[in-house]
Amino acid sequence: MKYTKKLLSKENRDYSSEVFYGNLFEMLNNEKTLEEYVEKILTSLSKISGTIHVVKRNVQSIEILTDNEEIEKEIIENSTVYKKVKETKKPFFLHNKEEESPEYYAGFPLNLKGKFVGALLIEEKQEIKNWKEIFVALHMLVFGFRYFSLVEKERNMNIQDIITGLYNEKYFYTHLEIEQEKYIRYKTPMTLVLFELKNLSAISNEYGFEVGEKVLHYIGSVIKKQSRAIDMPARIEGGTFAVLLSNSPERGGEAISNRVLTWVDKELEIDGKNVKVDLMHSYVEYQHHHTRESFFKEAHGKLKDN
């Protein structure tokens, strides 16, 4: 409860004074996912007949938060009602909708601080009377969107390195323990790849810490792009990066090393300065005799210049 209040207090409003938030805190703490939360909210709209869809607008597309087994995102995005609601940020009704038309009948925008973040769409043509319930549902959906985005942000802050956006050292070692257990039980191969910016101190001393951080961010973005979805790219400390390759022998480490070194320029132009990048690398496959310490010690011992 305290965690929920802390997150929602960032909206700078007194929620306790608004009647329709009576069960909000309890719901936000009990529902584990945004989809579960949305499903709970929609139970209050039982007077609306037919299918209701709630969609969340993302950067490049939309996310359907209700049962979507038989509907594609493109159908919603290209529907008249959704496009009108997105454009005007106001409710829209397709009064000339035919009974068998695949188009939606009504749409209500979900606006957060003036920004369109999603919509509630009603499929079946009907006379809508429960305006109060719809009003409450819309507001609770918007704050649900906000809450779960804040939770995700807080979670990312606990597992991500601030400078590079990669996983941080603590989370990396937690994941390594899981992979070690998989190796012990199922002999699933894994490989550790290390990259070390050898001249980080020289860059920071000559050009300043901000330039050094920009170089780290650049290298981190290349490593992330060249890693697979199942890999664990992280910044361990200083100028040291690690990638734990799940279910991959040593040749996988060689492959990603070559890809990263191909894409990392040896000289970068940052803030009008030409900065040389001296990146070392190594890769080691995990063996039965390895401990966490010996695994990293061997990889450090094999670091070599590009």
NORRA-V826769 format. One record per residue. N is the residue number from 0. PHI is phi in whole degrees, 0 to 359 (NA if undefined). PSI is psi in degrees with one decimal (* if undefined). Layout:
N;PHI;PSI, N;PHI;PSI
This chain:
0;NA;-46.2, 1;297;-37.5, 2;295;-42.5, 3;299;-45.9, 4;297;-37.3, 5;298;-43.6, 6;291;-46.7, 7;286;-17.6, 8;293;-16.5, 9;293;-12.9, 10;280;-7.1, 11;58;42.1, 12;225;155.8, 13;265;93.5, 14;292;-28.5, 15;296;-19.5, 16;273;-3.6, 17;251;122.6, 18;299;-41.2, 19;286;1.9, 20;261;16.8, 21;308;-43.2, 22;254;9.7, 23;297;-50.9, 24;300;-42.9, 25;297;-43.1, 26;294;-43.7, 27;296;-30.7, 28;276;-26.0, 29;272;-33.4, 30;275;126.8, 31;278;-25.7, 32;230;162.1, 33;296;-36.1, 34;298;-41.2, 35;294;-38.6, 36;296;-46.3, 37;299;-43.2, 38;300;-40.0, 39;293;-41.1, 40;298;-42.5, 41;292;-16.0, 42;295;-21.2, 43;282;-8.1, 44;254;38.2, 45;295;-19.8, 46;282;-12.6, 47;273;126.1, 48;270;153.8, 49;87;-173.5, 50;280;138.5, 51;239;132.1, 52;241;138.6, 53;246;126.0, 54;238;145.9, 55;247;127.8, 56;278;126.1, 57;254;-175.5, 58;299;-47.1, 59;251;-20.0, 60;209;-157.0, 61;235;161.2, 62;238;124.8, 63;272;119.7, 64;261;1.8, 65;241;177.3, 66;309;118.4, 67;229;28.2, 68;296;-30.2, 69;245;19.2, 70;224;142.0, 71;256;151.6, 72;301;-37.9, 73;298;-33.2, 74;296;-42.9, 75;292;-48.4, 76;299;-28.9, 77;264;0.4, 78;287;148.5, 79;300;-45.2, 80;295;-46.8, 81;297;-45.7, 82;297;-37.1, 83;290;-42.5, 84;295;-42.1, 85;296;-39.5, 86;288;-44.6, 87;265;-19.7, 88;61;28.5, 89;228;158.9, 90;300;148.9, 91;218;139.6, 92;237;131.9, 93;265;81.2, 94;294;-25.3, 95;269;15.6, 96;297;131.9, 97;277;153.9, 98;303;-40.2, 99;264;7.8, 100;290;138.9, 101;286;-7.8, 102;292;157.4, 103;281;154.5, 104;270;-43.2, 105;221;151.0, 106;218;140.7, 107;236;129.7, 108;283;150.4, 109;250;104.8, 110;249;129.7, 111;242;110.8, 112;53;43.0, 113;83;-2.0, 114;255;132.4, 115;286;118.1, 116;243;-3.3, 117;165;-170.9, 118;205;153.9, 119;252;122.5, 120;241;132.4, 121;250;127.1, 122;276;-44.3, 123;272;136.6, 124;288;131.0, 125;193;168.8, 126;270;120.4, 127;264;124.6, 128;241;-24.9, 129;274;62.4, 130;294;-35.9, 131;297;-44.9, 132;297;-38.8, 133;295;-43.3, 134;301;-46.4, 135;295;-44.5, 136;299;-42.5, 137;299;-45.3, 138;294;-40.7, 139;290;-33.3, 140;295;-43.7, 141;299;-45.4, 142;288;-26.6, 143;294;-42.5, 144;302;-47.2, 145;296;-44.4, 146;298;-51.4, 147;292;-29.5, 148;291;-36.1, 149;292;-39.0, 150;299;-44.3, 151;296;-38.7, 152;296;-43.9, 153;297;-41.3, 154;297;-43.6, 155;296;-35.1, 156;296;-28.2, 157;277;-15.9, 158;240;-7.6, 159;252;147.5, 160;282;128.8, 161;297;-40.1, 162;286;-44.2, 163;258;-22.2, 164;83;-3.6, 165;283;174.7, 166;293;151.1, 167;271;174.4, 168;299;-43.8, 169;298;-47.0, 170;292;-36.2, 171;300;-45.9, 172;292;-32.3, 173;296;-44.1, 174;294;-36.5, 175;299;-40.1, 176;299;-38.5, 177;295;-43.5, 178;293;-35.1, 179;297;-40.7, 180;295;-39.2, 181;297;-38.8, 182;295;-44.3, 183;297;-42.0, 184;280;-43.2, 185;238;2.6, 186;57;34.9, 187;286;121.1, 188;292;149.7, 189;211;151.4, 190;228;138.1, 191;259;128.4, 192;245;130.1, 193;245;140.7, 194;233;136.3, 195;226;122.9, 196;282;98.0, 197;297;-34.9, 198;254;30.5, 199;300;-45.8, 200;298;-41.5, 201;296;-39.2, 202;296;-47.2, 203;295;-38.2, 204;291;-38.3, 205;277;-39.9, 206;247;-10.5, 207;105;159.3, 208;294;-31.9, 209;297;-41.1, 210;294;-41.6, 211;301;-41.6, 212;293;-35.8, 213;293;-35.4, 214;294;-43.5, 215;299;-42.4, 216;298;-41.4, 217;297;-48.4, 218;297;-41.8, 219;300;-40.4, 220;294;-37.0, 221;293;-45.5, 222;299;-43.3, 223;297;-42.6, 224;295;-34.2, 225;271;-4.0, 226;271;152.0, 227;280;166.5, 228;297;-30.0, 229;271;-3.8, 230;279;165.6, 231;237;89.5, 232;274;134.2, 233;212;158.2, 234;257;118.6, 235;279;-55.6, 236;192;151.5, 237;49;-122.0, 238;258;20.2, 239;260;127.7, 240;243;148.1, 241;226;144.1, 242;232;120.2, 243;263;114.7, 244;268;109.9, 245;282;139.4, 246;54;46.3, 247;216;129.1, 248;282;-174.1, 249;299;-32.8, 250;296;-24.3, 251;292;-36.7, 252;294;-38.9, 253;296;-40.5, 254;296;-48.1, 255;291;-33.1, 256;300;-45.8, 257;296;-39.1, 258;294;-46.9, 259;297;-46.9, 260;294;-27.9, 261;291;-36.2, 262;269;-18.9, 263;277;116.2, 264;291;144.1, 265;280;-11.1, 266;216;127.5, 267;246;146.6, 268;259;110.3, 269;232;123.0, 270;52;40.1, 271;78;6.8, 272;246;140.5, 273;271;109.8, 274;251;123.5, 275;280;139.8, 276;245;117.3, 277;249;94.7, 278;254;120.6, 279;264;161.2, 280;208;160.8, 281;197;164.8, 282;208;140.6, 283;219;133.3, 284;274;138.6, 285;291;135.6, 286;237;165.6, 287;297;-25.6, 288;274;-6.3, 289;286;141.2, 290;253;174.8, 291;301;-42.6, 292;293;-45.5, 293;289;-29.6, 294;299;-49.2, 295;288;-36.0, 296;298;-41.6, 297;294;-41.2, 298;295;-40.8, 299;297;-38.4, 300;292;-20.8, 301;262;1.2, 302;303;133.2, 303;216;158.7, 304;289;154.6, 305;292;*
